[in-house]
Amino acid sequence: MAVELCYAGKPTKEVAGELGIATDLVRRWKREYVRYNEGSFSGKGNANLTTEQKEIVRLKKELKDAQMERDILKKAVSIFSRSDGKYFNS
């Protein structure tokens, strides 16, 4: 609403005064709107991320999952490669 009023021609300071909020806050909202457009003001806990940033987050999660799988497999190899015959009848 505040950003829309500013883009409709109302001065930022006036919009902030009418809404009872800081002028700097309205300016920040305007910058976010310019940067993220439709992705702005996405709600609680939803970060405003560019497509590239979303891809980075996805890849980091994928890497973390792969590292966890690797660690599990390393432990399994060490358990099954013991020479005490506990897991193999040789």
ABEGO torsion letter per residue (X at the ends): XAAAAAAAGBBAAAAAAAAGBBAAAAAAAAAAAAAAEAABGAEBGBBBBBAAAAAAAAAAAAAAAAAAAAAAAAAAAAAAABAAGAABBX
